[in-house]
Amino acid sequence: MDSRYRALERMSAGAAGTTRRDFLVAAALIYAGWWIVNSALFALAGPELLQGDTKLGFTLNLAVFAVLIGLTARITGAFHRRPWMELWGDTARLRSDFVGVLIACGLVYAVLIAMGFQPSRAEMRPLAGWLVFLPVALLGILIQTGAEELFFRGYLQQYCARALRSPYAWMVVPSFFFGVSHALNDTSSTGASLAYIAWATCFGLAAADLTARTGSLGAAWGLHVAVNVSALMIANQDGAPMSAAALFIFPERSEDYVPGATIIVVQTLFEVAFLALLWLAARNAIRR
């Protein structure tokens, strides 16, 4: 393994001895179980809550990720006879990396907002109501991002590092599945959906790199929280999925509006470039 990623080797030591078959079966059980519970819950709750443009729907969409945490913990213990907390990696670095990367990425976002944000185009929601809902929204984001990091960078990445022969399969395979799992995040068009998958895959690669360098989920978790707080709590479009917690609301686009391929490509390239900037900020933070 590349010397830059020796921390991943130590982090995944508990995965030694697991057969490829057990790994694939356990991973499939975790994700399938979460998908079934998630789908059943929202089938009962109805499409209004699934949209997440109300506070109740927003909270439920994020809280349901606790099921993914529970399944990952349960199956890790049952299949691998391993304490699930080991998936988080080096506990000494977990908190410090999380806080350091979250602050570093927050500063990058602050500079971007100061340089390019145009509040005149957006309606600002009442600050008091936003602040009241803030603790609930932050807790939900911590659960959602923590669950995804635990499964994709904790479970999948560690066991891929042990079960697959390619030295970088542990980075590409979990990141690809992370990207595909976001296929429904933007269904406005096929191109938009593919672009979102591409961006989420790139995010997975950045998070996998941070995890492998530090031997802990802290840095990747901090990056994930920073990205999701910006996307869900700072600015969103009126009526858009998961827009209930945003402080600034931009006007809803016309139902007839379908972005062209050029616009989608340019926007995706910009978003990937900005993600690279966040990754570099995170890299700088974990060096301290």
C-alpha positions in Angstrom: 0.0 0.0 0.0 1.2 3.5 -0.8 3.1 5.0 2.2 0.6 7.9 2.3 -2.1 5.5 3.3 -0.5 3.4 6.0 -3.1 4.8 8.4 -5.8 3.0 6.4 -3.9 -0.3 6.8 -3.9 0.2 10.6 -7.5 1.3 10.6 -8.6 -1.8 8.7 -6.6 -4.3 10.7 -9.8 -5.5 12.3 -11.1 -6.5 8.9 -8.3 -9.1 8.4 -9.5 -12.6 7.9 -12.9 -11.7 6.4 -13.6 -13.6 3.2 -14.7 -11.8 0.1 -18.0 -13.6 0.2 -18.8 -12.6 3.8 -17.9 -9.0 3.0 -20.2 -8.9 -0.1 -23.1 -10.6 1.7 -22.8 -8.3 4.8 -22.5 -5.1 2.7 -25.5 -6.1 0.6 -27.5 -6.9 3.8 -26.7 -3.5 5.3 -27.6 -1.4 2.3 -30.6 -3.5 1.3 -32.0 -3.4 4.8 -31.6 0.3 5.0 -33.2 0.8 1.6 -36.2 -1.4 2.5 -36.8 0.4 5.8 -36.4 3.8 4.2 -38.7 3.0 1.4 -41.4 1.5 3.7 -41.3 4.5 6.0 -41.8 7.0 3.2 -44.4 4.9 1.5 -46.4 5.1 4.7 -45.6 8.8 5.3 -46.5 9.9 1.8 -44.8 12.0 -0.9 -45.2 15.3 1.0 -42.8 14.2 3.7 -40.4 12.5 1.2 -39.9 15.9 -0.5 -38.4 17.4 2.7 -39.6 20.9 2.0 -41.4 21.0 5.4 -39.6 20.9 8.8 -41.2 17.6 9.7 -40.2 16.1 6.3 -36.7 17.5 6.5 -36.2 16.0 10.0 -37.6 12.6 9.0 -35.4 12.4 5.9 -32.3 12.9 8.0 -33.3 11.0 11.1 -34.0 7.8 9.1 -30.3 7.5 8.5 -30.0 6.3 12.1 -31.3 3.0 10.7 -28.2 2.8 8.5 -26.0 3.3 11.6 -27.9 0.6 13.5 -27.7 -1.9 10.6 -24.0 -1.3 10.0 -23.3 -1.8 13.8 -25.4 -4.9 14.0 -24.1 -6.7 11.0 -20.5 -5.7 11.7 -20.8 -7.5 15.0 -22.8 -10.5 13.7 -20.8 -11.2 10.5 -17.3 -10.1 11.5 -17.3 -10.4 15.3 -16.0 -6.9 15.5 -17.0 -3.9 17.6 -18.6 -1.4 15.3 -16.9 1.5 16.9 -13.7 0.3 15.4 -15.0 1.4 12.0 -14.5 5.0 13.1 -10.8 4.5 13.3 -8.3 6.3 15.5 -10.4 7.8 18.2 -7.6 10.2 19.2 -7.8 11.9 15.8 -11.6 11.6 15.3 -12.6 14.7 17.1 -9.6 16.9 16.3 -9.8 16.1 12.6 -13.6 16.6 12.5 -13.3 20.0 14.1 -10.3 21.1 12.2 -11.6 20.2 8.8 -15.1 21.6 9.6 -13.5 25.0 10.5 -11.2 25.0 7.5 -14.1 24.3 5.0 -16.3 26.8 6.8 -13.7 29.5 6.2 -13.6 28.6 2.5 -17.4 28.8 2.3 -17.3 32.2 4.1 -14.9 33.6 1.5 -17.0 32.3 -1.3 -20.2 33.8 0.1 -18.5 37.1 0.7 -17.2 37.2 -2.9 -20.1 35.9 -4.9 -23.4 35.5 -3.0 -26.2 37.7 -4.1 -28.8 38.0 -1.3 -30.8 40.5 -3.4 -32.0 37.6 -5.5 -33.1 35.5 -2.5 -35.7 35.9 0.2 -34.3 35.6 3.7 -36.5 33.6 6.0 -37.2 35.0 9.6 -33.9 34.6 11.4 -35.6 33.7 14.7 -37.4 30.7 13.2 -34.2 29.6 11.5 -32.3 29.7 14.7 -35.0 27.8 16.6 -34.8 25.0 14.1 -31.0 25.1 13.8 -30.2 22.5 16.6 -32.7 20.0 15.1 -31.3 20.5 11.6 -27.7 20.2 12.7 -28.4 17.1 14.7 -30.1 15.6 11.6 -27.2 16.5 9.4 -24.7 14.9 11.9 -26.8 11.7 11.8 -27.1 11.6 8.1 -23.5 12.4 7.3 -22.2 10.2 10.1 -24.2 7.2 8.8 -22.9 7.6 5.3 -19.3 8.0 6.5 -19.7 5.0 8.8 -21.0 2.8 5.9 -19.1 4.0 2.9 -15.7 5.1 4.4 -15.9 3.0 7.5 -17.3 -0.3 6.5 -16.9 -0.5 2.7 -13.5 1.2 2.5 -11.9 -0.8 5.2 -13.2 -4.2 3.9 -12.4 -3.3 0.3 -8.9 -2.6 1.4 -8.7 -6.2 2.8 -10.8 -8.1 0.3 -9.9 -6.6 -3.1 -6.4 -7.0 -4.7 -6.1 -3.7 -6.4 -4.3 -1.2 -4.1 -6.8 1.6 -4.9 -10.0 -0.4 -5.1 -10.7 0.7 -1.6 -10.9 4.3 -2.9 -12.8 3.8 -6.2 -15.3 1.1 -5.4 -16.9 2.7 -2.3 -16.8 6.1 -4.0 -18.6 4.8 -7.1 -21.4 3.2 -4.9 -21.6 6.4 -2.9 -22.2 8.3 -6.1 -24.8 5.9 -7.4 -26.7 6.1 -4.1 -27.3 9.8 -4.9 -28.9 9.1 -8.3 -32.3 10.4 -7.1 -31.0 13.6 -5.5 -31.6 15.5 -8.8 -34.2 14.0 -11.1 -35.0 17.1 -13.1 -33.3 15.4 -16.1 -31.2 12.4 -17.0 -28.2 14.7 -17.5 -28.7 16.4 -14.1 -28.9 13.0 -12.4 -25.7 11.8 -14.1 -24.0 15.0 -13.1 -25.0 14.6 -9.5 -23.7 11.0 -9.5 -20.4 12.2 -11.0 -20.1 15.0 -8.3 -21.0 12.6 -5.5 -18.4 10.1 -6.7 -15.7 12.8 -6.7 -16.8 13.7 -3.2 -16.4 10.0 -2.2 -12.9 10.0 -3.6 -11.9 13.1 -1.6 -13.4 11.6 1.6 -11.7 8.2 1.0 -8.4 10.0 0.6 -8.8 11.9 3.8 -9.8 8.8 5.7 -6.9 6.8 4.4 -4.4 9.5 5.2 -5.6 9.9 8.8 -6.9 6.5 9.8 -10.1 8.1 11.1 -13.5 9.1 9.8 -13.1 12.5 11.4 -11.7 14.5 8.5 -14.2 13.0 5.9 -17.1 13.6 8.3 -16.1 17.2 8.9 -15.9 17.8 5.1 -19.3 16.1 4.6 -21.0 18.2 7.3 -19.6 21.4 5.9 -20.9 20.6 2.4 -24.3 19.5 3.6 -24.8 22.5 6.0 -24.1 24.8 3.1 -26.4 23.0 0.7 -29.3 22.4 3.2 -29.1 25.3 5.7 -27.7 28.3 3.9 -29.4 28.6 0.5 -31.8 26.6 -1.5 -34.6 27.0 -4.1 -38.2 27.5 -3.1 -40.0 24.1 -3.2 -36.8 22.2 -3.8 -36.2 18.9 -2.0 -34.8 19.3 1.5 -35.3 23.1 1.4 -37.1 23.5 4.7 -34.0 24.5 6.7 -32.4 27.0 4.3 -32.0 30.6 5.5 -32.0 32.1 2.0 -34.6 30.9 -0.6 -34.2 31.6 -4.3 -37.2 31.8 -6.6 -38.5 28.5 -7.9 -37.6 27.7 -11.4 -40.3 27.3 -14.1 -41.5 23.7 -14.6 -40.6 24.1 -18.2 -37.0 24.9 -17.5 -34.6 22.1 -18.5 -30.9 22.9 -18.3 -28.9 22.2 -21.5 -26.0 19.8 -21.6 -23.5 22.7 -21.7 -24.9 24.3 -18.6 -24.9 21.0 -16.7 -21.3 20.3 -17.7 -20.0 23.8 -16.8 -21.9 23.8 -13.5 -20.6 20.3 -12.6 -17.0 21.3 -13.4 -17.3 24.3 -11.2 -18.8 22.3 -8.4 -16.0 19.7 -8.7 -13.4 22.4 -8.8 -14.8 23.9 -5.6 -14.9 20.5 -4.0 -11.2 20.2 -4.9 -10.6 23.5 -3.1 -12.4 22.1 0.0 -10.4 19.0 -0.2 -7.1 21.0 -0.2 -8.3 23.0 2.8 -9.1 19.8 4.6 -5.7 18.4 3.7 -4.1 21.5 5.1 -6.1 21.1 8.3 -5.1 17.5 9.0 -1.4 18.4 8.6 -1.5 20.6 11.7 
